[in-house]
Amino acid sequence: MSDASPSVNDAILQVEHLSMKFGGLVAIGDLSFQARRGEITALIGPNGAGKTTVFNCITGFYKPSEGMLTLNRRDGSSYLLERLPNHEIPARAKVARTFQNIRLFSGMTLLENLLVAQHNKLMKASGYTILGLFGFSGYRTASAESIDLARHWLEKADLVDRADDPAGDLPYGAQRRLEIARAMCTGPELLCLDEPAAGLNPKESMALNALLMDIKDNTGTSILLIEHDMAVVMQISDHVVVLEYGRKISDGSPHAVRTDPRVIAAYLGVEDEDVETVLIEVGDEDVIEQLDTGPDATHGPGSSSSYFAGPVTDTVGHSEGERVTVSKGASKAGQVDARSGAARPASPAEAKPEKPSAAKSSTAKPAAKAPAKPKTPGDSNRGGGNE
Amino acid sequence: MAVTTSPERDIVATPMQRATREALYAGAIALGLFVLFIGLRTDQNISNELILVQRWWLLAVVVVLTMAGRFLYVAYGQPFLANQKIVDVATGLLPESMATRFFRLPYFIAAIVIVAVLAFLAGSLDGLLGPGLAGYARFLRALAIIYALASVMFYFRTFIHAHFSALGITALALYPIIVVLVLALYGGSVAAGFQGSLKWVDNYGIQILIYVMLAWGLNIVVGLAGLLDLGYVAFYAVGAYAYALLGTQYGLSFWILLPAAGAMAAFWGVLLGFPVLRLRGDYLAIVTLAFGEIIRLVLINWREVTNGSAGITGIPKVTFFGLMTFNVSDPNYIAKVLDIATSSAYYKIFLYYLILGLCLLTAFVTIRLRRMPVGRAWEALREDEIACRSLGINTTTTKLTAFATGAMFGGFAGSFFAARQGFVSPESFIFLESAIILAIVVLGGMGSLVGIAVAAMVMIGGTEVLRELDFLKQVFGPDFTPELYRMLLFGMAMVIVMLWKPRGFVGSREPTAFLKERRAVSGSFTKEGHG
């Protein structure tokens, strides 16, 4: 794990002025945030906020229209992710990802799934196939090592008993864990998880939290995750970034974000006339509990983020990016700002990136450290909010 | 009785009633289908006029046969199959399976007796029974032999299943020897044995093995990497012409040109791979199909080099590693060196072992590659390309290696083909060849070497066997040529196999690594790939 001393490399991922446009549609507009090394950073927001689009930009499935994505590796090297080809981002910048609609190699066994993840390492060991074809011993040892690593992650994911079963035969929760284990087999420094808890029951969700905390504590891998399950977000994340309509509306510790009226408004989707009421109720236990139990139907997780997020398609699985249609005044957070313009002058909706992000990260840091004390998954109940 | 209608009567008809009804339906459908196909036929009369020949009797036979078949199936077949699933109350056991009822010791003994008697009378059959009945007797003898062999295989089925690959390779290695021995015993001399073995070794053995090799090569592209390639025959053509041109023009030996042809085909595979990498599924299939046609058209039209449609003749034979040749005029002709009788069978037997070796090389490389990162990446690419990219796999080079490796084996097979025929022309590299190779891969079960080998044997061997069905002439008259119907039977067989085993003969997938035990992955989990 990295130490807490602030340095340039303290941020493993720096997203600066990221914009992604699909034709005239702005899926992400001028987004800037940082993910710090050794921390779990959560990216939340209502459906269609552009979270998966951010992920696709980071992992090279989309080339961003504007902006800079800098990844600082532990050895001091930096990579500009927007310039790397798709497959080199996991290989060289060591960024691994999972998908919202699980993408396992369903006809291959669990073990094979994890061996495919070690492709680049094994290719080198096998002399780009040629030496391995003639049975040189270097490949054999590398192959045995890769099986050991796969076994290690299967044990972590509690799947070692099913190592020789096809991945498509696993129950849903186990497939989620396997996908994380597969991503970890690439030896990543940043692990991007797209809704890892979607469709999990409370028990599986707890096991997932334990797995993620274990990854964070024992491998030093930083985690960036998209999540709708607030129990997961609030329990394990050190830092939360909230998006709405492709723009950042809040950024800080889980506690700070939870009490941010702009976030509440974005999630609860208040009517214009109710904005004041909500503002009055901010901090009220009821509102916070509603926030935790789940967003409402209009902005909450719709069918696309349901347990089985539709058929696996050929395109990168994100339904959110294209659906964004930002009409004037659609942003609930913007409405809150407009109504309470005098009362809350800070952080306008179109956040000027340099100032707020710098200010936020400096203020957020101590706050983020405080609740990050290791939580035992056993005592966590699903309420999550009443901490 | 006429007034009261009980509801049960409508719902539960007896099998006989249902069978009668369905037989009538089937007959009506058959009549509708075949009235123009079979009932009428256009023909030329003696003054070259087009006339309509009416064949109502044949139509009636077909319709009645269809009705009878449907009747028997519904009245007896379906209840029988249903009973197969019902446990006997007294014993608690399922009824005997169909196979154990079919293969019984008394039947086996009867079959052996029939074979023995008819073999003993072989010479005098025509005299005893007349030519017509003798034909049937020979057919009966063939059936009895097949039944006896099948019984033996059924008896040892667990052993065969467990050691299928080893047994298969042994059988293939011994095949020419057994053929020569059997025919030598039958014909009474070694020379007759060699002479008679020509057909069996060349038409069956070599022909089938060429397709086995081609299908195993295509299997890398289609079965493992999931890239649908309809122009595979192009690489076969590249290999064949590479050997034909370089062999005739520069007199280079087969043993130099074999790897050269493979390398050249692989080069063309990469060349094709580059533009089509972005394409998937149907689009990829169309472009590869076009590529196959382009190669063929170039071969036809580039007369200065390829001699156009006339093809290239006089392609040198393969030598026995440079030590002995198979040309009678050469001083080191094999029969002269070994001091044995001259026969053309030696070359065929040598070629048989050569293609067998090439096949085994293909299988060995494929098995080896599957356990290496590149082979796993191919299969992962078939399963999910996007996930591959998220794991840092360069999908471009992975696809190119699949194309190149598949093409290389196509090139090997091509140069062998040129050496065996001694003549190549664009005629041999039409789209139908690609389609047959692809059909073998699909029929065998994509990705499975054993399944594909069996499928090649069934498809290529099957069509060859249909040439042998001369006894049908006795049934349908001397004008009947069974060869003309072999493609029809072949198509029907494919439809039946695909209905019965939609994933091919071997639908399951063998995992490439395991922690505790190797368990085959059911075909329902594997994907076919999107191109």
HADDOCK unambig.tbl for C-alpha pairs under 7 A between the chains (distance, minus, plus):
assign (segid A and resid 86 and name CA) (segid B and resid 389 and name CA) 6.60 0.50 0.50
assign (segid A and resid 87 and name CA) (segid B and resid 389 and name CA) 4.95 0.50 0.50
assign (segid A and resid 87 and name CA) (segid B and resid 390 and name CA) 6.42 0.50 0.50
assign (segid A and resid 87 and name CA) (segid B and resid 392 and name CA) 4.31 0.50 0.50
assign (segid A and resid 87 and name CA) (segid B and resid 393 and name CA) 5.77 0.50 0.50
assign (segid A and resid 87 and name CA) (segid B and resid 394 and name CA) 5.64 0.50 0.50
assign (segid A and resid 88 and name CA) (segid B and resid 392 and name CA) 5.78 0.50 0.50
assign (segid A and resid 89 and name CA) (segid B and resid 392 and name CA) 6.83 0.50 0.50
assign (segid A and resid 90 and name CA) (segid B and resid 390 and name CA) 6.50 0.50 0.50
assign (segid A and resid 90 and name CA) (segid B and resid 391 and name CA) 5.91 0.50 0.50
assign (segid A and resid 90 and name CA) (segid B and resid 392 and name CA) 4.78 0.50 0.50
assign (segid A and resid 91 and name CA) (segid B and resid 392 and name CA) 4.76 0.50 0.50
assign (segid A and resid 96 and name CA) (segid B and resid 390 and name CA) 6.62 0.50 0.50
assign (segid A and resid 96 and name CA) (segid B and resid 391 and name CA) 6.72 0.50 0.50
assign (segid A and resid 97 and name CA) (segid B and resid 390 and name CA) 6.47 0.50 0.50
assign (segid A and resid 103 and name CA) (segid B and resid 384 and name CA) 6.93 0.50 0.50
assign (segid A and resid 103 and name CA) (segid B and resid 387 and name CA) 5.93 0.50 0.50
assign (segid A and resid 105 and name CA) (segid B and resid 380 and name CA) 6.03 0.50 0.50
assign (segid A and resid 105 and name CA) (segid B and resid 383 and name CA) 5.19 0.50 0.50
assign (segid A and resid 105 and name CA) (segid B and resid 384 and name CA) 6.18 0.50 0.50
assign (segid A and resid 106 and name CA) (segid B and resid 383 and name CA) 6.85 0.50 0.50
assign (segid A and resid 106 and name CA) (segid B and resid 525 and name CA) 5.79 0.50 0.50
assign (segid A and resid 106 and name CA) (segid B and resid 526 and name CA) 6.36 0.50 0.50
assign (segid A and resid 107 and name CA) (segid B and resid 383 and name CA) 6.93 0.50 0.50
assign (segid A and resid 107 and name CA) (segid B and resid 521 and name CA) 6.73 0.50 0.50
assign (segid A and resid 107 and name CA) (segid B and resid 525 and name CA) 4.56 0.50 0.50
assign (segid A and resid 107 and name CA) (segid B and resid 526 and name CA) 3.80 0.50 0.50
assign (segid A and resid 107 and name CA) (segid B and resid 527 and name CA) 6.67 0.50 0.50
assign (segid A and resid 108 and name CA) (segid B and resid 511 and name CA) 6.83 0.50 0.50
assign (segid A and resid 109 and name CA) (segid B and resid 511 and name CA) 6.74 0.50 0.50
assign (segid A and resid 111 and name CA) (segid B and resid 514 and name CA) 6.70 0.50 0.50
assign (segid A and resid 112 and name CA) (segid B and resid 513 and name CA) 6.51 0.50 0.50
assign (segid A and resid 116 and name CA) (segid B and resid 373 and name CA) 6.86 0.50 0.50
assign (segid A and resid 116 and name CA) (segid B and resid 376 and name CA) 6.18 0.50 0.50
assign (segid A and resid 116 and name CA) (segid B and resid 377 and name CA) 6.26 0.50 0.50
assign (segid A and resid 117 and name CA) (segid B and resid 391 and name CA) 5.53 0.50 0.50
assign (segid A and resid 119 and name CA) (segid B and resid 373 and name CA) 5.56 0.50 0.50
assign (segid A and resid 119 and name CA) (segid B and resid 393 and name CA) 6.71 0.50 0.50
assign (segid A and resid 120 and name CA) (segid B and resid 393 and name CA) 6.95 0.50 0.50
assign (segid A and resid 122 and name CA) (segid B and resid 373 and name CA) 6.07 0.50 0.50
assign (segid A and resid 123 and name CA) (segid B and resid 373 and name CA) 5.92 0.50 0.50
assign (segid A and resid 129 and name CA) (segid B and resid 372 and name CA) 6.95 0.50 0.50
assign (segid A and resid 129 and name CA) (segid B and resid 374 and name CA) 6.89 0.50 0.50
assign (segid A and resid 133 and name CA) (segid B and resid 368 and name CA) 6.55 0.50 0.50
assign (segid A and resid 163 and name CA) (segid B and resid 515 and name CA) 6.59 0.50 0.50
assign (segid A and resid 164 and name CA) (segid B and resid 514 and name CA) 5.82 0.50 0.50
assign (segid A and resid 164 and name CA) (segid B and resid 515 and name CA) 6.61 0.50 0.50
assign (segid A and resid 164 and name CA) (segid B and resid 517 and name CA) 6.85 0.50 0.50
assign (segid A and resid 164 and name CA) (segid B and resid 518 and name CA) 6.89 0.50 0.50
assign (segid A and resid 164 and name CA) (segid B and resid 519 and name CA) 6.74 0.50 0.50
assign (segid A and resid 166 and name CA) (segid B and resid 521 and name CA) 6.07 0.50 0.50
assign (segid A and resid 168 and name CA) (segid B and resid 525 and name CA) 5.89 0.50 0.50
assign (segid A and resid 183 and name CA) (segid B and resid 391 and name CA) 7.00 0.50 0.50
assign (segid A and resid 186 and name CA) (segid B and resid 391 and name CA) 6.71 0.50 0.50
